[in-house]
Amino acid sequence: MTIGTMAGGPDPGVGRGQGDRVRDGVVWEVLALRRLTELMNRVSAQDDLSSLFDMVVDGAADVVGFKVAAISVVVPSGDVEVVAVAGDDDARSELLGRRTAQAILEGEFAVAEHWGSLRFVPAGGLPDESAEGWVSSDWTAPTPAGDPDAWNPEDTLIAPFFDAVGELLGFLSVDLPLSGRRPDATQRAVLELFANQTGIAISAARQRHALSERVRLGEAVQTVARIAQEDLDPAKVVDAAAVPISAGLASAGLWLRAFAGEDDDERESVSARSGGPVRTPVSLVAVARRVAARCWQAGVVAVIGHDHEEPVPLWAAEDVAQVRAFLDDAGARSMLVAPMGSGSSCFGYIACTRAPGDPDWTDAEAQAALEMGRDLGRAIRNARLYAVERRVAAELREADRSKTQLFSTVSHELKNPLASIVGHVELLRQEPDGDREWSLGVIERNTERLQSLVDDLLTLSRVSDPDRAMPEADVDLGEVSREVVDMFRPRADTQQVSLTFDLQGKLPLVRGSAGDLERVVQNLVSNAVKFTPAGGNVAVSVASRRDRVVLECTDDGLGISSEDQAGLFTEFFRGTNPQSLRVPGTGLGLSIAQRVVSRHGGRIDVDSELGRGTSVRLLLPAL
């Protein structure tokens, strides 16, 4: 509304003339003060501002002598909004919710007459930019024509009220005096007193509300901080924190999400509390993730409604459209997004919605949401640091165990061939005319065994070092496999094992180290031939499947039990089958193969059954 332009027609039989100073034996001023005191006592006990406003306007006409009254308050944007209208249904429907810009209000104040603290603008005195006020369609002046104090339907009278430091809170507008005339000095004084007391009551109600809000938010922040310290599982922390956050922020809907960590086994932790089923699109989660990250960098929360978004720089146009569509779907008025983070990292977000009838988010609520996000962020960070600590400790224990096993296995593998070599050297010294060829053959075989073990250890060390660059070239895996099969064919013939090779068409190349890939194929074919008894078969094939080059080495040999398959790619693993343990080996071949293939972006699959053979499949990405 404009600052108070209202007009209407009172019932002439109800009016009170200037000389009508006594009612039911009581002086009007005394009656007005009694009614004002009674009203203020009731108003002072009200915490709900909307109820307070209704009580004020309902009592204004009866106490001061006007038929229509309205209250306008200053909203956070600085504009003035009509929040309560009493006395006329048409006035209420037309004026309620109307906003006036602060600049227009200041212009109206500038031209108003000062009646003490009251502001009066006679008919025709409002600036051109002022909006038109409500005018009653059935106004009938009860005063004689030509009376200079007669109330004009275009007259504007307001009573401003202020807080304790003099800031304008709003004002009370009155219209349609029951006497049909401008208020006299006594009525003006009562109206001023009424406005002052209204301002005091509103300030007190707001202070009580602010105190209650601080207590509520403080309890929520403390509860979330306690929850954050009690558990190191992000999922449990997020779920437990949902209840106090929802209550503390007085939200209609709440969504908490802790982003997944760097570990593959850590999933996103989500907790949702909403008044009804709400579809949450995947794209909206991405929007909230982006906004939360920007909020954490800026140290603020983000708020969005149907007609505003804050802070504006944090919201991309496409994000705004998606969130508003979600608000429509959820039947919500606005959403607050607070980041969960610690240090320089954003670990998740708190998203709250409010229903159309709920109030705006306050600065205190925004600050509390930010603080709870920090507490949850620290909890998530501590949980992840603890998880890293546990993982590192486990890796160190595993490394120590592997080192001990390495020393033990290497010592064992070195001891036997060295003992054999030393024994035959002593034999040659003691019996120079003995069977020299036999001793030299034993020494040669054991030297080759030692050389093979050293080569495997050096290769394992090289392919296990992530900082060592891998030589890259275009490799034809089909030709490499053909050469390896030809290399092992004599050994297979000696062991009476059938070794076949099948190359299915022209293959695409693979990118990597030709030497390392050749070593992998050698290990696979060597194992297949070694562990296949006489009369058995070993088949090697290479083919192209989609974007992969696949090598498959299949035998019908000893096979591997399901229990042993679990440790198949572990260093020095030899299995538990007595028959396979009789075959010489270091247990490093498959471990080396698995690490080489992993460095090439591929994988090794094993399908085996004890006593029925083994199939090993090598898959590498094709160029």
PyMOL commands that set and color helices and strands:
alter all, ss='L'
color gray80, all
select helices_A, chain A and resi 12-14+28-44+49-65+89-95+102-111+185-230+234-248+282-298+312-314+317-330+363-430+436-463+477-494+514-530+562-565+578-581+589-599
alter helices_A, ss='H'
color red, helices_A
select strands_A, chain A and resi 6-7+22-23+26-27+66-74+80-86+99-100+113-115+118-121+134-135+156-162+168-177+253-258+269-274+302-305+309-310+334-342+345-354+473-475+498-503+510-512+537-545+548-555+603-609+613-621
alter strands_A, ss='S'
color yellow, strands_A
deselect
rebuild
show_as cartoon
